[in-house]
Amino acid sequence: MKFVKNFFEKTEPLVQKGAKYHWLFSVHEGFFTLFFVSKDTSKSGTHIHDFIDLKRTMGMVVLALVPVILFGMYNVGFQHFKAIGELQSTGFFALFFYGLLKVLPVIAVSYIVGLGIEFVFAQKRGHGIHEGFLVSGILIPMVMPIETPLWMIGVATAFAVIIGKEVFGGTGMNIWNPALIARAFLFFAYPAQMSGNSVWVALSGSDKVVDAFTGATPMAEAAAGNTNFSIADAFFGFIPGSIGETSTLAILIGAVVLIITGIGSWKIMVSTVAGGAVMGIILNIFAVNAYMELPFWQHLIIGGFAFGAVFMATDPVSGAQTETGKWIYGFLIGLLAILIRVINPAYPEGMMLAILLMNTFVPLIDYYVVQSNIKKRLKRVKTSA
Amino acid sequence: MSDPLFSKKHLKLLTDPLNSSNPITVQVLGICSALAVTAQLKPAVVMALSVMAVLAFANVIISLLRNTIPNRIRIIVQLVVIAALVILVDQVLKAYVYDVSKQLSVFVGLIITNCILMGRLEAFALGNRPWPSFLDGIGNGAGYSVILIIVGFFRELFGSGTLWGFRIIPESWYITHGGFYANNGMMILPPMALIVIGIIIWVQRMRNRKLIEE
């Protein structure tokens, strides 16, 4: 660590105000705090700080995402070789490396574009580089189909960072989850590359697919009335889908990490699942077609429901802040996600829209929770006086 | 007549609405039509010209009548004048550019409810002579046009790959023809027009810092 410290100390005078590389100041600071505890102390206001700062929080979320990322890479290879009928003759590592080579460029594009824009804004506005994009940058690839062209991912990332975040004042000020903004942008701008049956499995033009191959996700199959997909495959994640959303098991591991470390709110996760289950049961009762008859718990393991509930809805910035608010917020997300998914045939997945919609309502929910608390306490004062 | 026809004061009436008192980006009037008709450049330009014509002549007529209109019914009088002019414009469009007129459909009629018109009549024409009122109408119409044309330019270019109906982005670039490119479907939808206008406002205020409210 000694030489790292020396490097930062040596370069520090070069990035001070008026020095040659002054425009790199926040970059220098950003990387310094990545390795060491910040030397700066508070000059006003609060002087006692939690030891979990933004950087540690974000690092922990990325850590919780590792099982999802690794499985996502493996599944990309798995789906590819399954589609061309060479699954038996290909080893585990061949599958994984195929997926790795497919997924890495997507992650790289997301980080380069997003961090590039963050750096530019940090220099222009003269504030430090915020770590918010560390998580968004990995969440964006995780919610994309593998066949989305890289330039589209770049455009969507730029849109999400500029319109979804920087116009509101940067990290911590955004109303909506930036990763979902990126996905929503692509979903409405380039529907042909974001939905349908040909985007979920990586295939190059020369590949010959086996006869039974359709490329459809279990959700698309279910929407078409064919609801007998394999429950085990859907739970473990051996199904076509966005890179990170397929394996409910890997997502559950991430959820456990988030809950144990206290970074993700278990209230939001539980209430989202509850909301989804309630809507599923309601639809079961009033079922008129095969998709509505799908047992309610099966909704929780297909599509992006689990991923959204664990990693998207729990975003501390765009999610509810009050404890009661978290229950309401999560429950409505689950409810709406399943409702949109089943009732509206134009939107194959409701999770993205449900979370974005509830993000919009978060300030309202929080406001009324706070107001009702104030009223309750005022009443108590009056009765005791 | 105290001022000559094109005095500095009169020219300011023409140039101010283009930047520092732009009806769309600064006064935030007439947004609805700016979102609705700008998916392509051609209807945007036709719409801009129609609004400019209606605004200039309504300003002149109201300015001529300003001393005879009873204060209590002035809104009704203004509406009658605007409605008559809009019907005239609508008939002209139908006669000479029928296809664009069909594309614009109700939005020509809805010029009547465009806030820029009532705003200028109330704020300017009721208190000024006909000639400055005419210039004010042309100026504000031009300010409205500039924004419509900018928005229409970007929306048509990225949403359809064409400009004024002519193909700009070659067919061979498209994924459907073996290329890599695809049209941005968002650009066709009104929400993206709102975002484009938002970005124009952002850029304008970065260049003209006086406009930033504290």
Contacts between the chains, C-beta under 8 A, distances in Angstrom:
chain1	res1	chain2	res2	distance
A	149	B	175	7.7
A	149	B	180	6.1
A	149	B	182	7.9
A	151	B	180	7.0
A	152	B	182	7.6
A	163	B	195	6.1
A	167	B	198	7.5
A	167	B	202	7.1
A	185	B	186	6.6
A	188	B	185	6.1
A	188	B	186	5.0
A	188	B	189	6.7
A	189	B	184	4.5
A	189	B	185	5.1
A	189	B	186	3.9
A	189	B	187	7.5
A	190	B	182	5.2
A	190	B	184	7.0
A	190	B	185	6.5
A	191	B	185	6.1
A	192	B	175	7.6
A	192	B	182	6.7
A	193	B	175	7.5
A	193	B	182	6.4
